[in-house]
Amino acid sequence: MAVYKLEGKSTRILEKIKECLDRLNEKMDVMIEIQKHGQRENLEIPDVLDVMTLLSLPDHLRKTAVTLCKLDQATAEEVAEQTKRARAVESGYLNQLVIMGYLKKKRRGRKAYFYVEKEA
Amino acid sequence: MGKIIALHSYKGGTGKTLLSVNLAATNVRKGKNVCLLDLDFRAPSLHAVFKASNSEYWLNDYLNGVCEIDKVLVDVTHEHGRSGKFFVGLANPATEAIREMSAKDRKWEMRALGRLLSLKTSLLNDMDLDYVILDTSPGLQYSSINAIVSADIVLVVTSLDASDIKGTQRMTRELYDLFDKKTGILMNKVLAEILSSKKEKAKFYKHFNNIHKLPILEIIPCFCDVLRAGGTYIFSEEKPEHSFTKTLDKLATKIEKF
C-alpha cells in the first residue's frame, strides 16, 4: 500500500516537472525569437492578421498563420498536423507570431493554445 | 467532402459572374448540390440574375455577424434546379450598403475572413453541399483576397487583353502562389478564328500555358448568342445544346478531377 502511494506521488511529481519543462521550453522559444529579431519594444506594435498582413509575412510564417486562421484556435501540435512540419518548428513560428502581435496565446491545463484576437 | 471554388480575375468585365452562374447551374444539372455566393460587394450582380432584390438578409449581414449563413441563403432549386439542390447568397445592391462595405477597417476584414473560413464547416459539412462557388470582385481587394484564402480551388478568368495577361501573371506570382492555391486559368471571350483548327488550338494552349505557368482549364470562345442574352437568364439552363453549355460541361468535369 505504501509503495502504491509513493508511486502515485512520484508520477504527480514527474508530471509537474514535465509541465514546468514544457513552459520553460516555450519561454526559451520566445527568447530565441526575440534575440533573432532584435528588441522586443520594436516588435510589440500590435497589428491585425488580415489578408494584407498574411501577404506581407515570410513564406514559413504565412503557412503557420493561414493554418491557424483556418483552425481558429489550436495548439502547436494541431497546427503541425496540418502543415506537416515538426511540432517544435510550429511552436517557434507561433511564438514568433505572438511576439509580432498577430496572435494571442493562452494556457488551458498543460496545453498552450494560440488564437487570433478578434474582438476590438 | 465538397470544394470551395473562387472565380477571380485581374481586370473587371472578364466574365466572372457569367461563368460563376453557368458553372453553378451546370453542376446542379449534373446532380450536384451547389451554393453560389456573390462576394462582389462593390458591384453586386447575382440579385439581378436570380431576381431577388428584397432579401431579408444579405451576405453583408453574415459577414457583419448579424445572422448565420442559413438566413442568407435563398433556395432556388424550384426555379433553377434540375437534379441537384441550388442555393444562392446575395450581396446587398443598395448604394448605402456598397458604401458601407467599402469603408470597413482591417479588423473587420480579419473577422470577415474568419466568417468565410467557417463556411467550409457550415456549408460543405453541415449542409452536405458538393460545391460552394464564390463570385469575387476583380483585382487585389480585401473581399476577393479573403475569398481566395477561403477557397480550395481558384479559377482565374482572363481575356486576351495584354494588360489583363500581364496583371494575371503578376497575381499568380504575388497572390495565388503565396497562398499555395490550386489555381487554373479560364481563357474567356477568345475569338473563334484563333481556335479554327485542332492544331491552332493546341498551339494556343501551349503558348498560354508557358505564359501563365498554370494549367489552362478551358478556352471559352466569344459567343454572340451569350452576349445577346445579356444576363437576363441562365444561358446554360435555357440552351442545353449550345456550344457554350457544352464547353461548361467539359469544364465542370475537369474541375471534378482537378
Interface residues (C-beta under 8 A of the other chain):
Chain A: V48 L49 D50 V51 M52 L54 L55 D59 R62 K63 V66 C69 K70 D72 V116 K118 A120
Chain B: R106 K107 E109 M110 R111 L113 G114 L117 S118 K120 Y142 I145 N146 V149 E174 L175 L178 F179 D180
